Every structure is written in C-alpha cells, then in structure tokens.
C-alpha cells in the first residue's frame, strides 16, 4: 500500500485543482458581491484560497527537502508503467520550481486579498487554476502533458490578465491571447513531429530514443526541436519574440503581474528540460541543435531588455523590461551548456523572480500615493511613505542590478565564472556587466524621479500610506532575496546538485522506466519506399 509520502508528487497539482472547484461551487462573484451574503462569499473565497496556497507552500518545502537526497520521486497515475502511462516526476529542479511558485503565489494572493480580488469575478478560482497549470508543468514527465499544463495555466492567465477590466488591459489581453494561441498551435506541430519520429513523448524515453534516430530522419527531429525552441522562447520572452511581454505585464494588475513573473520561467524550464537534456549531450545526430541559437539570442534579449527599461515611461513597464533582461541573463547561462552554468541559471532565476514580483507590487504602492500622475515617471506630489518605499526600491534595485552582497551579484558571478573557458566568454561578460550597469542607471533615474523630483502641493498631506497587509506582501518577496544571501552556500550546493542531476540522463531513465530501462521501441530507418515503417513497441520488463 502506498504511503502519504508516495503521493506527494501529485498533490501540488491536485490541491489547487480541488480548491478551484470548491471556490467555483461557493460562487466568488467578486465585483458583483453586493450585500452581506456576497461579501461573506468573497471572505470565504479569500480564506480558502490563502489556506490552500499556504498548504501548497508546505508541500513544496517538503518536496524540496525530500529531493535534496538525490532520489527522483515518480508518481504513475493509474499505476500504468512509463512510458505508456502518465508519469509525474519530482527531481531537485522540479521541486525548486514548485517552491519558487509558492513563494511568489502566497504574497501575491495576500496582496490581491487587499481589494484587487473584488474588482472582477472568480479571481480566487482562476488563481488556483493558474497554480495548477504552473505546478503541473514543473512535475510532468512527458511532453504532451507539458502542453496540457501550458494550456491550463494560459487559459487561467487569459482571464486574470483582463481581471478588473479597463481599455489598456483589454487591448494587451487580446494581443496576449492571439499570440499564445499561435504559439500553442506550433507546440502541437512540434510534438507531432517528435512523436512521428520516436513513437514516444515521455521525457525519460525520449532522452534515450532521440539518440537512436539516424540521419536523414534526424533532420525532422531537429526541425521539431527548433519549432519547440520558438514556442518555449515565446513563453519565456526570448528575442525576437519578446515585445509582447512589457505591454502585457505592465497592463495587468499588480498581483497578477507578480504571479506572471513565474510564468515566463516555465518557458525557461522547458528549454532547459527539452533542449538542455533531451536534445543535449548524448542525443546523437540531434545533439545541441539549439546551441548555435540560444546563447546569442539570450544575450540579445538581455540587451534589449535593459534598453527598454531605460526608455520606459512608467514604473510597471520599466519592471517588465527588467524582467526581460533577467530572462536573457538566465538563458545565457542555459546556453553555456554546462552543469556549472545551469546551477548559476537556477540560482539567478530564483532570485530574479522574487525581486521582479516584489517590484510589480511596489510599483502599485508607489503609484497609489502619487495622485493623478500614478505610475508615470514624471515629477509629482511627494508620496506619503518616502523613506519606506524608497528603501524597498533601493533593496530591489541593488539585487536586480547585481550589487554585492545580494544574490543577484552572486548569481551573476556564478554565470561569469561558468563562461571562463567558453568561446563566447567576452560577449557574455560584456553583456552581463553592461546590463548590470545600465540597470543601475535605469533604476536610479526612476528612483530620483519618484522620490526626489517632487512638486509640493496642497494634496501632499491628504493621501494615506499603504496598508500593513500590502506592505507585508511586498516585503515578503523582497526579503526573500535577502534570505538567499544569508543562505547562499546551501542554496548554491542545492542548485549545483540539481544541475548535475539534470545531466544524468541514465539515472532519470532508471527512475522513471525502471532498472535496466531501454527505449520503449526500436527506431527503424526510413527506407525511401512508401510510408515510414511503424515503431515496434515493447512492453515493460
């Protein structure tokens, strides 16, 4: 009989799914909740949503501690053996991504409960469906279910994007939906091409079978891998499919934009899992198919991101562009294709996600105290809490720019060290250091406008400061970055072990497919006469 611990890998998916269904049954009508009965429903929706998200954080911490021993935890739905059934797999990287999602989701939801959740319908149910999609993407063990969880989180994000309505939000939301639907169609094309050549979509099985596909059929696999790179690059906002992100994130409400800071990391995770492992070292004729594209595009993304931040005219758009710059930094480390670089990528990704999410919340706190000027980067009346908000912006800016001793500095230093023997070392150092310097310039400019270039007026003493609830949520994210500095050594050991585990294709296959695992079928080369011979399936041993 399976114990509770054996069911842990599926719980991060089941918990938000069941919570969302319960919230739909309760009937959280948000802005339509007039009167005592409607207010009571919203109150209970807040309590249930926060309790479920807090429990999800506990589960994520438990899985991280369990994954630290190096054992992969595999959950086979319906007890069907992999690769024929659906398998959920939690390794060190997957557990870390679950924890990152929970660490951002809980403060974001707490912030939303301060009033944003009442500006539209079913906010809490949609938030839980988004968590279900995010968590599912990080634990799924096959490519098709990665697509399924992508769609779950995207459908929820479509509605969360326009939650609260407004013209700018609707325009950005329409663009966001159309582009993501096109990317989803490409995703299916890539998946179909891979399945046509290998007969499997299970990650462990694919990692073995891709190497067995000989030329010229490997060209089809390489084309499929590049199609998926376009899809994942779009999700991660990699150049040249980047420009959708700043307008979308800047238009979203602050708590939704904070949660979206994790959503781009799903694209990075997919690139690392698919192109770093399956189409990485040991993939035969299809090995390193994305290597010539990924690193230069990542460096271009970092450069474009920081240029956009310098040109931004509103604080949320500046933060959104900084998110793009951080994505470029992380993917540059992924594109170095080494365990040391991947460890640095994971470390930097966790810190940048926490800080960017905190900056989105801080942007609204500042805007609410600037009168009609709101979040525009122009002189305005002095804010009600200049010292407190200025300190928060200074802390976030220092970590984003990579100033010591904050983890942004540690993460960038790890990436620079990993690139020392790489052919692109000069380019990596130039872009990363340049992006860091220009980030300081951009945030210093924004801070001076927000807190120094003020114009006194009769309204300056009429605005109240932010509530303790909103400040607590923002501080929780920013102090998470400080905590990473304090715990930098054990976190770095964990990320290094996660990167080494990610490179262990044989160990992953043994855990998912069983001891003595071999590919689930044989690849027979195309003979040039008619249709490709079918794959011969072999049952589990």
Secondary structure by P-SEA (a helix, b strand, c coil): cccccccccaaaaaaaaaaaaaaaaacccccccccaaaaaaaaaaaaaaaaaaaaaaaaaaaaaaaacccbbbbbbcccccccccbbbbbcaaaaaaaaaaaaaaaaaaaaaaccccccccaaaaaaaaaaaaaaaaaccccaaaaaaaaaaaaaaaaaaaaccccaaaaaaaaaaaaaaaaaaaaaaaaaaaaaaccccccaaaaacccccccccaaaaaaaaaaaaaaaaaaaacccccccccaaaaaaccaaaaaaaaaaaaaaaaaaaacccccccccccccccccccccaaaaaaaaaaaaaaaaacccaaaaaaaaaaaaaaaaaaaaacccaaaaaaaaaaaaaaaaaaaaaaaaaaaaaaaccccccccccccccccaaaaaaaaaaaaaaaacccccaaaaaaaaaaaaaccccaaaaaaaaaaaaaaaaaaaaaaaaaaacccccccccccccccccaaaaaaaaaaaaaaaaaaaaaaaaaaaaaaaaaaaaaaaaaaaaaccccccccbbbbcccccccccbbbbbccc
